[in-house]
């Protein structure tokens, strides 16, 4: 669980740095590098909110709060849904003439193919219940 909490902290801090600096990505290649920025303050705010959410979840898991276990389930579902929706939209936007039927079929295929991975991680998170049932790190 320590590694997971550490990863959540690292990602939370990186998200906050990204929202404050406005840099959304840095790409380096043999031909040079490219830096892209967020196009609006709303996007920066969403990234800052996600960073704060990661940090809160890391704190709640570290303190062994029972609601953190439920947030893990909700987070897993949200990540899987986000993966399917954004993957489908990104793939559909690559074609000059989008077909609703093809987009829905690709989305269904992506959901079915990624479902075993989602189920694996949900079952693995379910096994962590005993961690949250044990004595909290501090009662206050």
C-alpha positions in Angstrom: 0.0 0.0 0.0 3.0 2.3 0.6 3.9 2.3 -3.1 0.3 3.1 -4.1 0.2 6.0 -1.7 3.6 7.2 -2.9 2.4 7.1 -6.5 -0.8 9.0 -5.7 1.3 11.7 -4.0 3.7 12.0 -6.9 0.9 12.2 -9.4 -1.0 14.7 -7.2 2.0 17.0 -7.0 2.7 16.7 -10.7 -0.9 17.6 -11.5 -0.7 20.6 -9.3 2.6 21.8 -10.9 1.1 21.3 -14.3 -2.0 23.4 -13.4 0.1 26.2 -11.9 2.6 26.3 -14.8 0.0 25.8 -17.5 2.1 23.1 -19.3 0.0 20.2 -20.3 2.7 18.1 -22.1 6.3 18.1 -23.2 7.4 16.0 -26.1 11.1 15.4 -27.0 12.2 13.8 -30.2 15.3 13.7 -32.3 14.0 16.7 -34.3 13.6 18.9 -31.1 11.1 19.3 -28.4 7.5 20.7 -28.2 5.7 22.1 -25.2 1.9 22.4 -25.2 -0.2 24.5 -22.8 -3.8 24.4 -21.5 -6.1 26.5 -23.6 -8.3 27.7 -20.7 -8.3 28.3 -17.0 -11.1 25.8 -16.7 -8.8 23.0 -17.8 -6.2 24.2 -15.4 -8.7 24.2 -12.6 -9.8 20.6 -13.5 -6.2 19.4 -13.4 -5.7 21.1 -10.1 -8.9 19.5 -8.7 -7.6 16.1 -9.9 -4.3 16.7 -8.2 -5.9 17.6 -5.0 -8.1 14.5 -5.3 -5.1 12.3 -5.7 -3.4 13.9 -2.6 -6.6 13.5 -0.5 -7.0 9.9 -1.5 -3.3 9.2 -0.6 -3.9 10.8 2.8 -7.1 8.9 3.4 -5.5 5.6 2.4 -2.5 6.3 4.6 -4.8 7.1 7.6 -6.9 3.9 6.7 -10.2 5.7 6.5 -12.9 3.2 5.5 -14.4 5.7 2.9 -11.0 5.6 1.1 -11.7 1.9 0.3 -15.0 2.9 -1.3 -13.4 5.8 -3.1 -11.0 3.2 -4.6 -13.9 1.4 -6.2 -15.4 4.6 -7.5 -12.1 5.7 -8.8 -11.5 2.4 -10.6 -14.9 2.6 -12.3 -14.4 6.3 -13.3 -11.0 5.5 -14.8 -12.4 2.5 -16.8 -15.3 4.6 -18.1 -13.0 7.5 -18.9 -10.6 5.1 -20.8 -13.4 3.7 -22.9 -15.0 7.0 -23.7 -11.9 9.0 -24.4 -10.3 6.1 -26.4 -13.4 5.8 -28.5 -13.6 9.6 -29.1 -9.9 9.9 -29.9 -10.1 7.0 -32.4 -13.3 8.3 -34.0 -11.9 11.8 -34.4 -9.0 10.4 -36.6 -11.3 9.6 -39.5 -12.5 12.3 -41.9 -16.1 11.1 -41.9 -17.3 9.7 -38.5 -19.8 7.0 -38.5 -22.0 6.7 -35.4 -22.4 3.0 -35.9 -18.6 2.4 -36.3 -17.9 4.6 -33.3 -20.4 2.7 -31.1 -19.0 -0.7 -32.3 -15.4 0.4 -31.5 -16.5 1.7 -28.1 -18.3 -1.6 -27.3 -15.2 -3.6 -28.5 -12.9 -1.4 -26.3 -15.2 -1.9 -23.3 -15.3 -5.7 -23.8 -11.5 -6.0 -24.3 -10.6 -3.8 -21.3 -13.2 -5.3 -19.0 -11.0 -8.2 -17.8 -8.3 -5.8 -16.8 -10.9 -3.7 -14.9 -12.3 -6.7 -13.1 -8.8 -7.9 -12.2 -8.0 -4.5 -10.5 -11.4 -4.3 -8.8 -10.9 -7.8 -7.3 -7.4 -6.8 -6.3 -8.7 -3.7 -4.6 -11.4 -5.7 -2.9 -8.7 -7.9 -1.2 -7.3 -4.7 0.4 -10.4 -4.4 2.7 -8.5 -5.9 5.6 -6.0 -3.0 5.4 -8.8 -0.6 6.1 -10.3 -2.7 8.8 -7.2 -2.7 10.9 -6.2 0.0 13.4 -5.9 3.5 11.9 -2.5 5.2 12.0 -3.8 7.9 14.3 -7.3 8.3 15.7 -7.4 12.1 15.3 
